[in-house]
Amino acid sequence: MRYRITTAAFACALVTTGAISPAVAQNSRPTLRQTADDMSVANITTTCKNNGRNHIVRTYFRGPARYTLRCGTSTWGWKHIQHRWSNSFDNKISNAIASGQPNGSGYSTWTLPPCSRETFRTILGTPAAVNDLRTAYKVTATAAC
């Protein structure tokens, strides 16, 4: 049977335990992340409609550090970025947080040298928590080398 590991934390658990638990073995998709189906605009909209602004709808990791996306409001969180939401956008957020460069208030991804430019930016810190995603967006300004 083949398993797809989606996070470093899960990989460490497999290495340190040396075996897969029966609960994981029965699950065809062992994962700590939500599936793409769970992350659809309609599903998150329904979740946020039925929960308060501080409800966590998505979790991202940078090593052991955990960053969350909460329902939020029109000025921060998922409700602020919902018009941009897609699986691709979710992946860009995940990549920026997991391996991007610090930008002072979050993490950014850049093109490769010699002519590096910022391509995607996340901003962290909300009224709910410091490690919450406030907003994320594609950086469209291009700088000349």
Order of alpha helices (4+ residues) and beta strands (2+ residues): alpha-alpha-alpha-beta-beta-alpha-alpha-beta-beta-beta-beta
